[in-house]
Amino acid sequence: MKGISIKDIAKQAGVSPTTVSFVLNGKAKEKRISDQVSKKIQKIAGKLKYKPNQLARGLRTGKTKTIGLIVEDIANSFFATLAKVVEDEADKFGYKVLYGSTEDNTEKAKGLLEVLKYRQVDGYIITPTKNLDKEIEQLQSAGKPIVLVDRYFPQMPSHYVVVDNYKGAYDATAHLAAQGFQKIGIVTTTSDQVQMKDRLDGYADALKDAGITYNKTLVKKLPFDLDKDGSNEEIKKFLKTSKGLDAVFFATNYLGIRGIESIRNLEWQIGKQIGVVCFDDHDIFRLYTPAITCVAQPIQEIGQQLVNILMKELNHPSAALQQVVLPLNLILRPSSQHNG
């Protein structure tokens, strides 16, 4: 079915298509079109359920009123919730969101950027993969507003909204040490991007400050693309072979979920035989028995900050970089209470 066009509205209103275009693009006053004509055009457009062609509008106005959101994994609860917040916040400014997942794969990320460029999005919110800095720099050079989220490139100037990964991991590990745990392991990813590096550094420094020797055999790194069964096997093996291990810090929520499953398969009791803390909250952690202590990210605030920075850049581009680091909240639950 053919969509309603500006010409159809012009015909019914008895005006030129140009007049209709000016009214629908908010230029009625500027072009000295009377309120009476303007209201008549808007009423007809509403009645006919006219929907503007965003690409065509973009060619005319330079704006499509869309933004691109690229996250690591839309199936992950953190990114799914963040996408919803971004969508709701963008809607307040009259913007729609197009999004996709990279699966931490740079080639996939480049492909998504190409699609979003073709769709002529006005700005980007990106969770960058390891080698995406060149593509982001090209977009910056083309004058496209970009805000990075969850991680950034230390060597590349950019707007970003992140959390204090170092302090979050430090506080989680320090809490386990304060509870009397002595042999604290960490299950993390093989990524050497800034957010994961900061979490590992926070873990290591908290051990040192608690007088516990850092032991690299208690550090387990898993690749992002390892499937659930593979991860569970690796975590089980790590837990079984790390003699005397009495607590473990999971550096992401999906690793934490796989970790709980692995511990259950070993028939160990969380909180009694092993202490558990996880970075990033999840409904499972709240509902599991015993409930799992976690470092919670302020997802609502992250989403609001991302959209606000992007809108400022879209409307009033400024040279001043906005780099936001938000604090985290350590939520104490029974999984980390030492019963030894």
C-alpha positions in Angstrom: 0.0 0.0 0.0 1.3 3.4 -1.0 2.0 5.7 1.9 0.4 9.2 2.2 2.7 11.8 0.7 3.1 15.6 1.1 1.4 16.0 -2.3 -1.8 14.2 -1.0 -1.9 16.6 2.0 -1.3 19.7 -0.3 -4.2 18.6 -2.6 -6.7 18.3 0.3 -5.5 21.6 1.9 -5.5 23.5 -1.4 -1.9 24.7 -0.9 1.5 23.9 -2.5 3.6 20.8 -1.4 6.3 23.3 -0.4 3.9 25.0 2.0 3.0 21.6 3.5 6.7 20.7 3.8 7.5 24.0 5.7 4.6 23.5 8.1 5.5 19.8 8.9 9.2 20.7 9.4 8.3 23.4 11.9 9.2 26.4 9.6 5.6 27.9 9.4 6.5 31.1 11.4 9.9 31.5 9.6 8.2 31.3 6.2 5.3 33.5 7.4 2.6 30.9 6.9 -0.6 31.9 8.8 -1.7 30.0 11.9 -5.0 29.2 10.1 -3.2 27.5 7.2 -0.7 25.8 9.5 -3.4 24.3 11.7 -5.4 23.1 8.6 -2.3 21.3 7.2 -1.5 19.6 10.6 -5.2 18.5 11.0 -5.2 16.9 7.5 -1.8 15.3 8.1 -3.2 13.8 11.4 -6.4 12.6 9.8 -4.5 10.9 6.9 -2.0 9.4 9.4 0.9 10.9 7.5 4.3 9.5 8.5 7.4 11.4 7.2 10.0 9.4 5.3 13.0 9.8 7.6 15.6 9.3 4.9 13.9 11.9 2.6 13.5 14.2 5.5 17.2 13.7 6.4 18.2 14.8 2.9 16.1 18.0 3.2 16.9 18.9 6.8 20.1 17.2 7.5 18.4 15.3 10.4 16.6 12.0 10.5 15.7 12.2 14.2 17.2 8.8 14.8 20.2 7.7 16.8 22.3 4.5 16.6 23.0 2.4 19.7 25.6 -0.3 19.4 26.0 -2.6 22.5 28.1 -5.7 23.2 25.2 -8.1 23.7 21.5 -7.1 23.6 20.7 -10.5 25.3 22.7 -9.4 28.4 20.4 -7.9 31.0 22.7 -4.9 31.6 22.7 -3.9 27.9 19.0 -4.8 27.4 17.9 -2.6 30.3 20.3 0.2 29.1 18.8 0.0 25.6 15.3 0.5 27.1 16.4 3.5 29.1 18.1 5.1 26.1 15.0 4.4 24.0 12.7 6.1 26.6 15.1 9.1 27.1 15.6 9.6 23.4 11.8 9.5 22.9 11.5 12.6 25.2 13.5 14.5 22.6 11.5 13.1 19.6 14.3 10.6 18.6 14.0 7.0 17.6 16.7 4.4 18.4 18.2 1.8 16.0 20.4 -0.7 17.7 22.4 -3.9 17.3 24.9 -6.1 19.1 28.6 -6.6 18.3 29.1 -9.9 20.2 32.5 -8.2 21.0 33.4 -8.8 17.3 35.1 -5.8 15.6 34.0 -6.9 12.0 30.4 -7.2 13.2 30.7 -3.7 14.8 32.1 -2.2 11.5 29.1 -3.8 9.7 26.7 -2.2 12.1 28.3 1.2 11.7 27.9 0.9 7.9 24.2 0.1 8.3 23.7 3.0 10.7 25.7 5.4 8.3 23.4 4.3 5.5 20.4 5.0 7.6 21.8 8.5 8.2 21.5 8.4 12.0 22.1 11.8 13.6 24.4 10.5 16.3 25.8 7.4 17.9 26.0 5.7 21.4 28.6 3.0 21.1 30.0 0.2 23.3 33.2 -0.1 21.3 35.1 -3.3 20.5 38.8 -3.5 20.9 39.9 -2.2 17.4 37.0 0.1 16.6 38.9 3.4 17.4 39.8 4.1 13.7 36.1 3.9 12.6 35.1 6.1 15.5 37.7 8.7 14.7 36.4 8.8 11.1 32.9 9.5 12.3 34.2 12.2 14.7 36.1 13.8 11.7 32.9 13.8 9.8 31.3 15.8 12.6 29.0 13.0 13.9 28.2 13.3 17.6 29.4 10.1 19.4 29.2 9.1 23.1 31.0 5.9 24.2 29.5 3.7 27.0 30.8 1.0 29.3 34.4 1.5 28.0 36.5 4.0 26.1 39.9 4.3 24.4 42.4 6.0 26.8 44.5 7.2 23.8 41.5 8.7 21.9 39.6 11.9 23.0 35.9 11.2 23.2 32.7 11.8 25.1 31.9 8.8 27.4 29.8 7.6 30.2 31.3 4.8 32.3 31.3 3.5 35.9 34.2 3.4 38.3 35.2 -0.2 37.4 38.3 -0.1 39.5 36.6 1.0 42.7 33.7 -1.4 42.2 36.1 -4.4 41.9 38.2 -3.1 44.8 35.2 -2.7 47.1 33.9 -6.2 46.2 37.2 -7.9 46.9 37.9 -5.8 50.0 34.5 -6.9 51.3 35.4 -10.6 50.9 38.7 -10.0 52.6 37.0 -8.2 55.5 34.7 -11.2 55.9 37.7 -13.3 56.6 38.1 -15.0 53.2 41.8 -15.7 52.4 42.0 -17.4 49.1 39.9 -15.2 46.8 39.8 -16.0 43.1 38.5 -14.0 40.1 36.7 -15.2 37.0 37.0 -12.6 34.3 37.3 -12.3 30.5 40.3 -12.3 28.2 39.5 -8.8 27.1 42.3 -6.2 27.8 39.9 -3.3 27.2 39.9 -0.6 29.9 36.8 -1.7 31.9 38.1 -5.3 32.4 41.6 -4.1 33.1 40.3 -1.8 35.7 38.3 -4.6 37.4 41.3 -6.8 37.5 43.5 -4.0 38.9 40.9 -3.2 41.6 40.8 -6.9 42.6 44.6 -7.1 42.8 45.0 -3.9 44.8 42.3 -4.8 47.3 44.1 -8.1 48.0 47.4 -6.3 48.5 45.9 -3.8 50.8 44.3 -6.6 52.8 47.7 -8.3 53.2 46.7 -11.2 50.9 49.3 -12.3 48.3 48.2 -12.0 44.7 48.3 -15.4 43.1 47.9 -15.5 39.3 46.7 -19.2 39.5 43.5 -17.8 41.1 42.8 -15.6 38.0 40.7 -17.4 35.4 40.2 -15.6 32.1 37.5 -16.8 29.6 37.0 -15.6 26.0 33.7 -13.8 25.3 32.8 -16.2 22.5 33.1 -19.3 24.7 29.6 -20.8 24.9 27.7 -21.5 28.1 28.6 -25.2 28.4 32.3 -24.4 27.7 32.3 -21.7 30.3 30.7 -23.9 32.9 33.3 -26.6 32.3 36.2 -24.1 32.6 34.8 -22.6 35.7 34.2 -26.0 37.3 37.7 -27.0 36.5 39.1 -23.8 38.0 37.1 -24.1 41.2 38.1 -27.8 41.7 41.8 -27.3 41.0 42.3 -24.1 43.0 43.2 -25.7 46.3 41.9 -23.9 49.3 39.8 -21.4 47.2 37.2 -20.0 49.6 35.7 -17.1 47.7 35.3 -16.0 44.1 34.6 -12.6 42.4 32.9 -12.9 39.0 33.8 -9.8 36.9 30.6 -9.8 34.8 27.0 -10.8 35.4 26.9 -13.5 32.7 30.0 -15.1 34.2 28.4 -14.9 37.6 25.3 -16.7 36.3 27.5 -19.4 34.8 29.5 -19.5 38.0 26.4 -20.2 40.1 25.4 -23.0 37.8 29.0 -24.5 38.0 29.0 -24.3 41.8 25.6 -25.9 42.0 26.8 -28.7 39.7 29.7 -29.3 42.1 27.1 -29.5 44.9 29.0 -26.8 46.9 27.0 -24.5 49.2 27.4 -20.8 48.4 27.9 -18.8 51.6 29.0 -21.9 53.5 31.7 -23.6 51.3 32.4 -20.7 49.0 31.8 -16.9 49.1 30.5 -15.3 46.0 30.4 -11.7 44.8 29.5 -10.5 41.2 30.1 -7.4 39.2 26.7 -6.1 38.0 23.3 -7.0 39.4 20.8 -9.4 37.9 17.3 -10.6 39.0 18.8 -14.1 39.4 21.2 -12.8 42.0 18.4 -11.2 44.0 16.2 -14.3 43.8 18.8 -17.0 44.2 19.1 -18.7 47.6 21.3 -17.5 49.2 21.0 -14.1 47.4 24.3 -13.0 45.7 26.2 -10.0 46.8 26.9 -7.7 43.8 28.3 -4.4 42.6 25.3 -2.7 41.0 25.6 -0.3 38.1 23.3 2.8 38.0 21.7 1.9 34.6 19.0 4.6 34.7 21.6 7.3 35.3 24.0 5.9 32.6 21.2 6.0 30.0 20.1 9.5 31.0 23.6 10.9 30.9 24.3 9.2 27.5 21.2 10.7 25.8 21.7 14.2 27.5 25.3 14.4 26.3 24.3 13.3 22.8 21.4 15.8 22.6 23.7 18.6 23.7 26.2 17.6 20.9 23.4 17.4 18.3 22.0 20.8 19.2 25.1 22.8 20.3 28.3 21.0 19.3 31.1 22.0 21.7 34.8 21.3 21.9 34.7 20.4 25.6 34.7 16.7 26.2 32.1 15.3 28.6 33.6 12.3 30.4 31.4 11.0 33.1 32.5 8.3 35.6 29.6 7.2 37.8 29.9 5.5 41.3 28.8 1.9 41.9 26.8 0.5 44.8 27.9 -2.6 46.6 24.8 -4.5 47.6 25.5 -6.9 50.5 23.6 -10.3 50.4 24.2 -13.6 52.2 26.5 -15.2 49.5 29.5 -13.3 50.9 28.9 -13.7 54.6 31.7 -15.9 55.9 30.5 -18.9 58.0 33.9 -20.5 58.4 
